Structure formats: C-alpha cells, structure tokens
Amino acid sequence: MLLSAVGLLAVAALTGCEVPGIEPGAAEELRSEVAVVTQAADAGEYERALRDLDDLTVRLQTATRQGDVSLGRQERISEAIKAVRLDLETEIALQK
C-alpha cells in the first residue's frame, strides 16, 4: 500500500544512529510520533492517524524552534508529512 511506503519514507527521514540535523532526543520523540501515525494508518484508523499526524507536525515545529531540528531536516520531514497526509485524506475519501 502506498500509505505504508510513504510512512516508511517518514521513518527513513528520522533513522540512523546519528541523524544529521536532529538532536538525539528530538529524533527519538519524532520517531515515536511517526510510529503512532503508522500504527493508526496500518489499522485503518485514518482519522486518528490524521490527528496523530497533526501532533507530529506540532512536535516538529517545536523542535525546530528550539534548535533541535535543522531547517533543512524540518523541510524534508514536512514534505514526508504532506505526502502521508494526502494518502490519509485519499483513504478517508475512498471510504465515503
């Protein structure tokens, strides 16, 4: 499913022992948020996944303001978030 592939892209944006552009604590928090979104989407709970994606977006913005995430890394993660959001919205529309 494309949604899972895009979810993995979001995870890929946050993986690695030393993630350039992200402080280790922020990387772990964001990784955890991505996992919550992925679990909800995989369970078919697309509305919940969207809410969790909103939480991830807020956490990313906060981490960026605090200097824990570089602007370049924030932009890459935000693009992955947009792609996941589009997939989720498409899945929701298909269910109606």
C-alpha positions as CSV (number, residue, x, y, z in Angstrom):
1,M,0.0,0.0,0.0
2,L,1.3,3.4,-0.9
3,L,0.4,4.7,2.5
4,S,2.8,2.3,4.2
5,A,5.5,3.2,1.7
6,V,5.1,6.9,2.5
7,G,5.0,6.1,6.2
8,L,8.3,4.3,5.8
9,L,9.7,7.4,4.0
10,A,8.8,9.5,7.0
11,V,10.5,7.0,9.3
12,A,13.5,7.0,7.0
13,A,13.8,10.7,7.4
14,L,14.3,10.1,11.1
15,T,16.5,7.0,11.2
16,G,20.2,6.4,11.8
17,C,22.4,6.4,14.9
18,E,23.5,9.9,14.4
19,V,20.8,11.7,12.4
20,P,22.3,14.9,10.8
21,G,20.2,17.9,11.6
22,I,18.4,16.4,14.6
23,E,19.4,16.2,18.2
24,P,19.2,12.6,19.5
25,G,16.3,13.4,22.0
26,A,14.2,15.1,19.3
27,A,14.9,12.3,16.9
28,E,13.6,9.7,19.4
29,E,10.5,11.7,20.1
30,L,9.8,12.3,16.4
31,R,10.4,8.6,15.7
32,S,7.9,7.7,18.4
33,E,5.3,10.1,16.9
34,V,5.8,8.6,13.4
35,A,5.3,5.1,14.9
36,V,1.9,6.2,16.3
37,V,0.8,7.6,12.9
38,T,2.0,4.4,11.1
39,Q,0.2,2.1,13.6
40,A,-3.1,4.0,13.2
41,A,-2.9,4.1,9.4
42,D,-2.0,0.4,9.3
43,A,-5.0,-0.4,11.5
44,G,-7.2,1.5,9.0
45,E,-7.9,4.3,11.6
46,Y,-7.3,7.1,9.1
47,E,-9.0,9.9,11.1
48,R,-6.9,9.0,14.2
49,A,-3.8,8.9,12.0
50,L,-4.5,12.4,10.8
51,R,-4.9,13.6,14.3
52,D,-1.6,11.9,15.2
53,L,0.0,13.5,12.2
54,D,-1.1,16.9,13.4
55,D,0.6,16.1,16.8
56,L,3.8,15.1,14.9
57,T,3.6,18.4,12.9
58,V,3.4,20.4,16.1
59,R,6.2,18.5,17.7
60,L,8.4,19.0,14.6
61,Q,7.7,22.8,14.7
62,T,8.5,23.0,18.4
63,A,11.7,21.0,17.9
64,T,12.7,23.3,15.0
65,R,12.0,26.4,17.1
66,Q,14.1,25.0,19.9
67,G,17.0,24.3,17.6
68,D,16.8,20.6,18.0
69,V,15.9,20.1,14.2
70,S,17.7,22.0,11.4
71,L,15.6,23.8,8.9
72,G,16.8,21.5,6.1
73,R,15.8,18.4,8.0
74,Q,12.5,20.0,9.1
75,E,11.7,20.7,5.4
76,R,12.4,17.1,4.4
77,I,10.3,15.7,7.2
78,S,7.5,18.2,6.5
79,E,7.4,17.0,2.8
80,A,7.0,13.4,4.0
81,I,4.2,14.5,6.4
82,K,2.4,16.2,3.5
83,A,2.6,13.1,1.4
84,V,1.3,10.9,4.3
85,R,-1.5,13.5,4.9
86,L,-2.5,13.3,1.2
87,D,-2.6,9.5,1.4
88,L,-4.7,9.5,4.5
89,E,-7.1,12.1,3.1
90,T,-7.4,10.0,0.0
91,E,-8.1,6.8,2.0
92,I,-10.8,8.7,4.0
93,A,-12.4,10.0,0.8
94,L,-12.5,6.5,-0.7
95,Q,-14.3,5.2,2.4
96,K,-17.2,7.6,1.9
